[in-house]
């Protein structure tokens, strides 16, 4: 499937901002099953961009410098890409969770895509005894890794209610866990907490998911949103396999990977420093549109 993606972030400042230095992680990364065909980044009314190095995680980082006074700032990311990723099917010869844990501990791959970096707690996803106990029944060491991953994702999807008013971007996993409510970021962080507590390499994936309108209704342009899910490393043969605890599904043809890290802080779409006074309002609009090929 080919997709056109438009991600627009608008900032309105109470008073003129004299200087801003931001990191933008908006360009989708190269990842198995997806290919970037075209990409463009537009900033208005002013701003200088340069390519920067990702300090952590897997991400394309663009450094944005705004050194002229602005009251508004619009960042528009536009991409066309192809996603050709099959739904994973557990097989009899898949490694067990115990084997994966041992392979990850023994791995010499210290790159951003290696399993070792994703074994341990991270600043936004600490160890939590209650979450570890909740996840443990699905994470027996002798269980097929893929079967265990999708089982836990589906249990979280069943047990937790999607509620955009229940949490904020900085809500810790324990609070969302106690509420049994939240959004995709919360469900991903809860699952990551449980997997890492079991000694398993698990990463936070950020990107987009194609949304399909109800029968007979048109797509609402700009109504999509960024999405978060989990990648579980399943050994050198399988590699990273994605599971989506918000929807209880595998990462497949409807998921577009933008960035991968230990947690949200490493791969936030936009972060940085703004010098100014007064309030700030941010509005985000995302559109993920399938490209209809001619018959």
C-alpha positions in Angstrom: 0.0 0.0 0.0 1.2 3.5 -0.9 0.4 6.4 1.5 0.5 10.1 1.4 1.2 11.5 4.9 0.8 15.1 5.9 1.7 16.1 9.5 1.1 19.7 10.4 2.1 21.2 13.8 1.0 24.8 14.5 2.3 26.9 17.4 0.6 30.1 18.5 2.5 32.2 21.0 1.0 34.8 23.4 4.0 37.1 22.7 6.5 37.2 20.0 9.2 34.5 20.3 12.6 35.9 19.6 14.5 32.6 19.2 13.7 28.9 19.0 15.9 25.8 18.6 14.0 22.6 18.0 14.6 19.0 17.1 12.2 17.6 14.5 11.7 13.8 14.2 9.1 13.8 11.5 10.6 12.0 8.5 9.8 8.3 8.6 12.9 6.1 9.0 14.0 3.3 6.7 12.7 0.1 8.3 11.9 -3.4 7.0 8.6 -3.4 5.1 8.5 0.3 4.2 10.2 2.5 1.6 10.2 6.3 1.5 9.6 7.6 -2.0 9.4 11.4 -1.4 9.8 13.7 1.6 9.5 17.4 2.1 9.6 19.7 5.2 8.2 23.2 5.2 8.5 25.8 8.0 6.6 29.1 7.9 7.0 32.0 8.3 10.7 31.6 8.8 13.3 29.1 10.0 16.6 27.4 9.1 16.9 23.7 9.0 19.9 21.4 9.1 20.4 17.6 9.5 21.3 16.6 13.0 22.6 13.4 14.6 20.1 11.3 16.6 21.5 11.3 20.1 19.4 8.2 21.0 17.1 5.8 19.3 16.4 5.4 15.6 15.2 8.7 14.0 15.8 11.2 11.3 16.5 14.4 13.2 16.3 17.9 11.7 17.5 20.9 13.7 15.3 23.9 13.3 16.5 27.4 14.2 14.1 30.4 14.3 16.0 33.6 14.9 13.5 36.2 13.8 10.5 37.2 16.1 7.4 35.2 15.3 3.9 35.0 16.9 3.0 31.8 14.9 5.0 28.9 13.6 3.8 26.1 11.3 5.8 23.0 10.6 4.5 20.8 7.8 6.0 17.3 7.1 4.9 15.6 3.9 5.8 12.1 2.8 4.9 9.5 0.3 5.9 5.9 1.1 5.1 2.3 0.3 4.4 -0.2 3.1 4.7 -3.9 2.2 4.7 -5.7 5.5 2.9 -9.0 6.1 1.1 -10.0 9.2 3.5 -12.1 11.3 2.5 -15.7 11.8 3.9 -17.6 14.8 5.9 -20.7 13.8 6.9 -23.9 15.7 10.6 -23.0 15.3 10.3 -19.5 16.7 12.5 -18.9 19.8 10.9 -18.9 23.3 11.0 -15.9 25.5 13.7 -17.5 27.6 15.8 -18.0 24.5 15.3 -14.4 23.4 16.3 -13.0 26.8 19.5 -15.1 26.7 20.3 -14.0 23.1 19.7 -10.4 23.9 22.0 -10.5 26.9 24.7 -12.2 24.8 24.4 -9.8 21.9 27.4 -7.7 20.9 25.3 -5.4 18.7 25.5 -2.0 20.5 23.9 -0.1 17.7 20.6 1.8 18.0 18.9 -1.2 16.4 20.5 -3.8 18.6 18.5 -5.5 21.4 20.8 -4.6 24.3 19.7 -1.0 24.5 16.1 -2.0 25.0 16.5 -4.5 27.9 16.5 -2.1 30.8 14.2 0.6 32.3 14.3 4.1 30.7 13.5 7.5 32.2 9.9 7.4 31.3 9.4 3.7 31.7 10.7 2.6 35.0 10.3 -0.9 36.5 7.0 -1.4 38.3 6.1 -4.4 40.4 2.4 -4.2 39.8 2.7 -4.0 36.0 5.3 -6.7 36.0 2.9 -9.0 37.9 0.0 -8.2 35.6 2.0 -9.0 32.5 3.8 -12.1 33.9 1.0 -14.7 33.1 1.6 -14.2 29.4 5.4 -14.1 29.6 6.4 -17.6 30.7 10.0 -18.2 29.5 9.1 -21.4 27.7 6.4 -19.7 25.6 6.7 -19.0 21.8 7.9 -15.4 21.6 5.4 -14.2 19.0 2.5 -16.0 20.6 3.3 -14.4 23.9 3.7 -10.9 22.4 0.3 -10.8 20.7 -1.4 -12.5 23.7 -0.2 -9.7 26.0 -1.1 -7.0 23.5 -4.6 -8.4 23.2 -5.1 -8.7 27.0 -4.1 -5.0 27.4 -6.5 -4.0 24.6 -9.3 -6.0 26.4 -8.6 -4.8 29.9 -7.9 -1.1 29.3 -10.3 1.6 28.0 -9.2 4.1 25.4 -9.9 7.5 26.9 -8.2 10.7 25.6 -9.1 12.6 28.8 -7.7 10.1 31.3 -4.0 10.9 30.8 -1.4 13.4 29.6 1.8 13.1 27.6 3.8 13.0 30.8 1.5 10.6 32.7 3.7 7.8 34.1 2.8 4.1 33.2 1.8 3.3 36.8 -0.9 6.0 36.9 -2.4 4.8 33.6 -2.2 1.2 34.8 -4.1 2.0 38.0 -6.8 3.9 36.1 -7.0 1.1 33.5 -7.5 3.9 31.0 -5.4 6.0 28.6 -4.2 6.3 25.0 -1.8 4.5 22.8 1.3 5.9 24.5 0.0 4.6 27.9 -0.8 1.1 26.6 2.6 0.9 24.9 4.4 2.0 28.0 2.6 -0.5 30.2 3.4 -3.4 27.8 7.1 -2.2 27.6 7.3 -2.2 31.4 6.1 -5.8 31.6 8.3 -7.0 28.8 11.5 -5.4 30.2 10.7 -6.7 33.7 10.7 -10.2 32.2 14.2 -9.5 30.8 13.0 -9.0 27.2 14.3 -6.4 24.7 11.3 -4.2 23.8 11.3 -0.8 22.0 8.8 2.1 21.8 7.7 2.7 18.2 6.2 6.0 17.1 4.5 6.7 13.8 1.1 6.5 12.2 -1.7 4.0 11.6 -4.1 4.0 8.7 -7.7 4.6 10.0 -10.6 3.2 8.0 -13.9 5.1 8.2 -17.2 3.3 8.9 -19.0 1.9 5.8 -20.6 4.6 3.8 -18.6 7.5 5.4 -15.8 9.6 3.9 -12.4 9.9 5.5 -12.0 13.0 7.6 -8.9 14.8 6.3 -6.6 15.7 9.1 -8.4 13.7 11.7 -5.7 11.0 12.1 -3.1 11.2 14.8 0.3 10.0 15.7 0.4 6.4 17.1 2.6 4.4 19.4 3.1 0.7 19.8 5.7 -1.9 20.8 8.5 -3.7 19.1 9.7 -7.0 20.6 13.0 -8.4 19.5 12.5 -12.0 18.6 16.0 -13.2 17.8 18.4 -12.7 14.9 16.2 -14.5 12.4 12.8 -12.8 13.2 14.3 -9.5 14.3 12.0 -6.9 15.6 8.3 -7.8 15.5 5.6 -5.1 16.1 2.5 -5.5 18.3 -0.1 -2.9 18.9 -1.7 -3.1 22.4 -4.1 -0.3 21.7 -5.8 -2.3 19.0 -4.7 -5.9 19.9 -3.1 -6.4 16.5 0.3 -7.0 14.8 2.2 -4.2 13.2 1.6 -4.8 9.5 0.6 -2.9 6.4 -1.4 -0.2 8.2 1.5 0.9 10.4 4.1 3.5 9.3 7.2 3.7 11.5 8.6 7.2 12.0 11.0 6.6 14.9 12.1 4.0 17.5 13.5 4.5 20.9 13.5 3.4 24.5 10.6 5.7 25.3 8.8 8.8 24.0 11.4 11.3 25.2 14.0 9.9 22.8 11.8 10.2 19.7 9.3 13.0 20.4 8.2 14.5 17.0 9.1 18.1 18.1 11.1 19.2 21.1 13.5 22.0 21.9 13.9 25.5 23.5 11.8 28.6 22.9 12.8 32.0 24.2 9.9 34.2 24.8 7.1 35.1 27.3 3.4 34.4 27.4 1.4 31.3 26.8 1.8 28.8 24.0 -0.8 26.8 22.2 -0.1 23.8 19.9 -2.4 22.2 17.4 -1.5 19.0 15.5 -3.2 17.7 12.3 -2.3 14.4 10.8 -3.6 12.9 7.6 -2.7 9.3 6.4 -4.2 8.8 3.0 -3.9 5.7 0.9 -2.8 6.4 -2.7 -5.4 4.9 -5.0 -3.5 3.3 -8.0 -5.2 3.5 -11.4 -7.0 0.3 -12.4 
